[in-house]
Amino acid sequence: NRLRNISYQIEEYYRENKKVPDDLAPLEKNVLAFNFKDPVSDKPFEYRLVDTKTYELCAEFENSNREKQEEYPADYYSYPDPAWLHDVSRQCFEKKIPDYLDQPVIDMVPKPVR
């Protein structure tokens, strides 16, 4: 799912920079450019900052993925992710940066014993 991939990239950007990007341009170096285009409208996905840790991604959908959700068991880890369920039409998803990304990164590199 392209939107989910962009969301992961936004979280990675936040982890590295301690802020949500103002737009999607800084992420394009990490993800193939076509991933930023809505396949229905052929325009870039809409992205908007809501506040310092919340953003919104919007897209046009030709199909609903809600019916597919019923085909999978509740604990199934594959698409469609319940957080990304959508109907036919334009839909926006408001996402918040997880709090754990504000925690210090633990250095897992082994240190030589002297």
C-alpha positions in Angstrom: 0.0 0.0 0.0 1.6 3.3 -1.1 0.1 5.4 1.6 1.3 3.0 4.3 4.8 3.1 2.8 4.7 6.9 2.8 3.6 6.9 6.4 6.5 4.6 7.4 8.9 7.0 5.6 7.4 10.0 7.5 8.0 8.1 10.7 11.6 7.4 9.7 12.1 11.0 8.9 10.7 12.0 12.3 13.0 9.5 14.0 16.0 11.0 12.3 15.0 14.7 12.5 12.6 14.9 15.5 10.0 16.7 13.3 7.4 15.8 10.7 8.4 17.0 7.2 6.7 20.1 5.9 6.0 18.3 2.6 6.9 14.9 1.0 9.9 16.2 -1.0 12.5 15.1 1.7 11.2 11.6 1.4 11.6 11.2 -2.3 15.2 10.2 -2.0 14.2 7.1 0.0 11.2 5.9 -2.0 10.6 5.5 -5.7 9.0 8.6 -7.0 6.0 6.8 -8.5 5.0 5.9 -4.9 4.1 9.5 -4.3 1.6 9.5 -7.1 -2.0 8.6 -6.6 -2.6 5.9 -9.2 -6.3 7.0 -9.7 -5.7 10.7 -10.2 -2.1 10.5 -11.4 -1.4 13.5 -9.1 0.8 13.5 -6.1 -0.9 12.2 -2.9 -2.2 15.0 -0.8 -0.2 15.6 2.4 -1.0 18.1 5.1 0.5 18.9 8.5 -2.2 18.9 11.3 0.1 19.7 14.2 3.7 19.0 15.3 3.2 15.2 15.4 0.1 14.7 13.3 -0.3 14.7 9.5 -2.9 13.7 6.9 -2.5 11.7 3.7 -5.3 11.8 1.1 -6.0 9.8 -2.0 -8.7 8.9 -4.5 -10.0 5.3 -4.5 -11.8 3.5 -7.3 -12.5 0.5 -5.0 -13.3 -0.2 -1.4 -11.1 -2.5 0.5 -13.6 -3.0 3.4 -15.0 -6.2 1.8 -11.6 -7.7 1.5 -11.1 -7.1 5.3 -13.8 -9.7 6.0 -11.9 -12.3 4.0 -9.0 -12.3 6.5 -8.9 -13.5 10.2 -8.8 -10.7 12.7 -5.1 -11.4 13.6 -4.0 -11.6 9.9 -1.0 -9.3 9.4 -1.4 -8.7 5.7 -3.3 -6.0 3.7 -5.8 -4.6 4.2 -4.6 -3.1 7.4 -7.6 -1.9 9.5 -5.9 1.5 9.9 -6.1 2.0 6.1 -9.6 0.8 5.3 -11.3 3.0 2.7 -14.5 3.4 0.6 -14.7 4.4 -3.0 -14.0 8.2 -3.4 -11.5 10.6 -2.0 -10.5 9.7 1.6 -8.0 11.1 4.1 -6.2 9.3 6.8 -5.0 11.3 9.8 -1.9 9.7 11.3 0.0 10.6 14.5 3.7 9.9 15.1 4.0 7.1 17.7 5.3 8.2 21.1 8.0 5.6 21.0 9.8 7.5 18.3 10.6 10.2 20.9 12.5 7.7 23.1 16.3 7.7 22.9 17.8 5.1 20.5 19.6 2.4 22.4 23.1 1.8 21.1 23.2 -1.9 20.3 26.8 -2.1 19.1 28.9 -4.3 21.3 31.7 -2.5 23.1 35.1 -4.3 23.4 36.0 -5.4 26.9 39.4 -4.2 28.1 
